[in-house]
């Protein structure tokens, strides 16, 4: 059973009731009325609409505090599935979530984003299809798709714009491709934004309103949370800190075409080059032995980390210097933006305590005392799943937003309506 789209004057209260139940803010009709300041008749009508649309269900009775006990309301997270996709420079991950954002299944594998959109997205679709094929016929119906890309994205169009590490991707219609294939509304964002959203909703930043998520992987990027919401900026490019200039050296050339960028001296690719050069020129006996033992011509940031763990002087100094570069950039953000939490994520962030210690020391020593008085700096609680959680939650939040909910609730499902996302805004 479904019902027609609600009139404009009822939409605000309908969205408020749904959001409050699905976030756990209220479980009964009386609690909804008290929490939202709505009259009993209005609450009854909105709940009836949401029960009819099968977005809510009634479970057992709540404990009575006097009088007739109220029925407990439950958001039907199992009503639909969302596809989540996260692409990094050297990896891809896909997952299926329910409507609460809980990941039901996921898979991750190595990838090379520079292979271009046709090859990379073709493999992503194969992985998605594999996950969907393991589910029931009803569960294969996709309500929405969330996609994270490792570069600047125009959120309103779902198109990457001149991404430095993604040759062949500039202007590629990522959103349209997924929307057409899965006949579902699709939203595309920078992957670090989605990591920040994942931490905001189910990770370390759940109770924080102003926080920074910094990803240190092949490149370096940041997701900014302001007043509890993602700050994407006017064009969706906020947080691209990997291309902040940190050294005045024309020999340090970045993939973006400029020189002296943070990513060019502190990203995973840069650390891998350091390790390789140190092995070849004899600066590190440990790394030279590693290269010879493995029979390779190039080493990675992980090799450098292992060298540091064994006390290799070159590696220890390299991570200390890298932490100072990153910490200096973060100190500028702390002084300018005053977050209460900095979350460090990405593959390089997990190489050991040396890098994190150097970042912390630099931030606390170079920021204003008031700005760091209650500041926490910690590793991601979600690890390599942060982006998948964020991708799923981004799509879910859009589906249930005031802007998009009335476009599909009359049909009972957004599946089959990819056009819903065509008017995406950086809300």
N, C-alpha and C positions, 0 to 999 in steps of 0.2 A: 504494500500500500504506500502511495506517495501523495504529496500535496503540492499545490502550486507555490511558486516563489512568494515569500511573505511581502506584504506592502512595506514601503519605505519606513513608515513610522514604527513598525514592529521589528525591523531588522536589527536595530541596535540591541534590543533586549534579547532577541533570539541568539545572536552571536555571544552576548555576555553570558547567558545561561549555559550554552554549549561549552564555552571556554572555561567557565568556572567548574563545571562537572569534570571535564576531561583533564583539567590541571589538578584535580583533587581539592579544590577550594571549598566545595560544598557537596553533600551527599544526599540531601533530602530537599523537598520543596520548601519547608520552613527555613532551612539553612540558606537556600538560594535567596529567598525574600529578604532575610536579614542581611546577608552579605551584599546583595546588589541594590537594596533599597526599593524593591519592586513589590507591588501589591499582590495579594494571594491570587486574584483572578488572572493577572498577567502571567505570573509564574506558572499557574495551572495550564494556561493556553500554550505558552512556549514549550513547556515540557511535553504536552500532548503532541505538538508538532514534531518534536524531536523523537518521541517514541514512535510516531507514525512513520517517520523517515528511517527508522531503525538505526539512528545514530546513538540513541540512549536505550537502556533497558532497565526494568525494575527487578531488583533482587529481593532479598529478605527484608523484614521490618527492622528499623532501628530500635534501639532500646528506648522505652517510653520514659519521659520525664514528667509524666502526668497527662492523662488524656489518651486519645487514640494514637498508637505508634505510627510514625511516618514510614513510607516505603523508601528503601535505599535505591538511589539512582546510580547507574553505572554507564560509563562511556563504552560503547561497543568497539573496542580497538580491533577486534577480529573481523569487523565488517568489510574491510578492504585491505589491499596490500600496496605498498609503495616501493619503487625501485630506487636504490641509491647507488651512485657511481662516484668514485674518487680517482682522478688521474694525477699521478705525480710525474716527475721527470723520468724516473726509472722504474715505476711500478704502477699497477692498476689494481683497484679493488671494486667489487660490486657486491651488493647485498639486497635482501628483501626484508622489509620491515612491516609491522602492523601499523595501525593508525595512531598508536601511541609513540611510535618511533623506536620501539623495541626491535632489534635485529633478530630475525628468525633464522636467517642463513646468510652466509657470506663466503667469498672466495677472493684470494689475492694472489697475484703472480708478478713476475718481473716484466717490464715493458720498456720501450724506448719511445717517448713521446715525439722525438724528432723524426720518427718513421712516417709521420703525417696522419691526417685524420681518417683517411679511408682504411688504412691498415689497422690503426689503433682502435678506432670505434667499431670496426668489423669484429675484432677480437672481443671487445667489451660486449657487443650484442650476443656473441656466441656464449659468453659466460652467463649473461643474464638469462638467455633462453635455457641454458642448462639448469639454472636454479629454478626457473618457473616450471620446467618440465617435471620436476620432482614434487610439485604441489597439485592439489586437487583442481578439477576444472574451474570451480568457482574462484579458487585462490589464484589462478593464473590471470584473472582480470586485474589489470593494473589501474589503480586510481590516480597515480601521479608518478613523476620521475624527477629526482634531484640529481644534478651533476656538478661536480667540482673540477675545475681545470687549473693547471699550474701556471697561470698567467693572467693578465688583465682581461676582464670580461665586461661587456656592456650588459648590465643586468636586465635592462628593459627589453633587449632584443635576444639575449642568450647567445651572443656572438663574441668570440675572442678578438681583441683588437691589438694588433702588432705585438704578440707575445714573444719576448726575446728568445726563449728556449724552445719555441714550437714552430719551426719552419713549415710552411704550408698551411698553417691553421688560421692565419689572419683573414677575418671575415667569413670563416666557414660557418654554415648554419647548423650549429650543434643542436640547438633546441628543436629546430624543425625536424631534423633527422630522427631524434628519439620520439618526438610527438607523433610523427607519421608512422613509425614502425610499431609503436606500442599503443597508438590511438589513445593517448593520455596526455593531459597537460604536463608540461615540462618546464623546469626552472634551472638555469645554469648560473653558477657563481664562481668566483675564485676559490680554490680549495682551502686556503687558509681562513677565509671568512667562514666557511662551513665548519672547519675545525673549531674555531672560536664559538660558533653557535652550539656545536656538540658539547663543548665544555660548559657552556652557559646553562644548558638544559639538563645534562645528566652527569657532568663532571665536576671539576674543582670550582668552577665559577658559578655554581647553582645559587649561591647566596650573595653574589657580588653584582654590583650594578656597573662598575667601571673597571674594566680589566683589559689586558693585552695578551693575545696568544701569539707567540713568535715561533715560527717553524724554521728549524735549521736542518735542511736536507741538502739536496743537490744545490738548491738556491736558498735564499733567505726571504721570508715574507712575514707579515703581521696581520692579524685580524683584530679589530678594535671594537670593544663593547662599551657603549656610552649610555648611561641611564638604563641599562639592561637590554639595550637593542644594538644590533650590528650597525656600525657606522661605515657605510660604503663610500661616502663622498658624492660629489655632484655627478660624476661620470662612472662611479663604481671602481675607481682606481686607488682609493684610500688604503693605506697599509703596505704599499709597495716599497718597504724599507730596504730591500736588497739592493736598490739602486741609489741609495743615499751615498754621497761621496765621503769616504773616510780617510783616504790617503791621497796626497798630491803628488802622484807619480804617473807620468804618461806611459810608463812601461806596464802598468797594471791595467790591462785592457779587459773590459767586461763584455759578455755576450750581447749586451744591449747596444754596444757601439761606443759607449763612453768609457772613461778610465777612472780608476780609483774607487769603484763601487764596493760596498760592503760585501756583496755576493762574490766579487772577484777575489777577495782575500779571506773570506770566512765561510763560504759555502762548501758543501761536501766535495764538489768537483775541484775547488781550489785546494782543499786539504789533500785530496788524492794526488794532485800535481805536486804538492810539496813533498809528499811521501815518495813519489816516483823520483823526483829530482835528488832528494837526499840519498836514496838508494844508489843512484847512478854516480853521484859525485863524491860519495864516501862520507857524507855528513853524518850518516847513521849506519853503524855496523849492523844493528838489528834489522833495519829495513833492507839493507843490501843482501843480508842472508835470506830474508823473507822472499825477496824477488828471485833469488837464485834457487831456493828450495821449491818454489811454486812454478818456476820456469815461465814467468810472465814478464811483459815489458812495462806494465803499468800497475800501480798499487792504488788502494782506495783509502778513504777516511778511516775505515775500520782497521786497516793495517796500521795506520798512524796511531790509532787509539790503543791497539795492542802493544805497540812499541812503547807508548807512554805508560801503560800498565806495568811494563817490565822495567820501568825506570830509565828508558832511553832519553838522554838529555835533549837531543834535537826535538823529539816528539813532545816532551813535557813543555819545552819552551814554545813550541808551535801552538799547543792548545792554550797555554797561558796568554799568548799574543792574540789568538782568535777570540778568546773570552773578553779580552780588553776591547777589541774592535766592536764586538756585539754589545758589550756592556756600555760602551760609550754612546752608541746609538740609542740604547734603551734609556740611559740617563737623560738624554735629551727629551725622549718621550715622557719620562716620569716628571721632569720639570715642567713640561708644556701641558701635559694631559692629566697628571696626578691620578693614576689608577691605584686600586687597592691590591691588585693581584697581577703578577706576570706569570704566565704559564709557558714553559719551554717544551716544545714538541719537535717531531721530525726525527729522522734516522740518526743524524749527527748528535742530537741532544741526548741520545742513549748510549754514547760511547764511553761514559764514565763520569766520575765526580769532578775531575780536574777542570773540565770546561765550565760546568755549572758553578763551581767555586769561583773561578775567575770572573764570570759574568756577575755574580752576586757582589763580589768585592768591588768591582768597577762601578756598578750601579749605585751602591750605597755610599761610595766615596765621592762620586761625582754628581750626586743629586742633592737637592735642598733637604735639610734635616726634616722639615715639616712634611715634605712629599714622601719621605721614606719611613716616617714614624711608625706607620701600621702596614707598610708594604710587605707582601709575601712574594717570594720568587720560588716557584716549584715546577717540577716536571709534570707533564700531562698525566692525568689519571686514566685516560682512555687509550693512550698509546696509539697504535696504528689504526684504531677504530674510530678516532675522533671525527675524521672527515666523513666516514660513512654515516655515523649518527647525525652529523650536521646536515648532510645531503638529504637524508630522509626527513628530518624535522623541518628543513626549509620548505620542502614540497608540502608537507602536512600543514604547516602554518599558513601557507598560501591558500591551500584548499579550503581551510576553515576560516579564512579572513572575511571581514565584512565585504570586501571588494568581490571575492570570488564565490563565496557560499551561495548567494542567491542565483548564481548562474547555473547551478547543477542540482540544488537540493530538491527541486520539484521532480527531477528524474530519479532521485534516490541514489545516484552515483555519478561521479565525474568521468568514469570510464567511458570512452567513446567520444569525449568532448575535448580534444586537444586544443581547440581554439580558446579555451578558458584562460590560458596563460598568455595569450597574444597581447594583452594590455598590461603586462607585468610592470610594476614600478618598484623602485628601490625603497620599499617601505621600511 
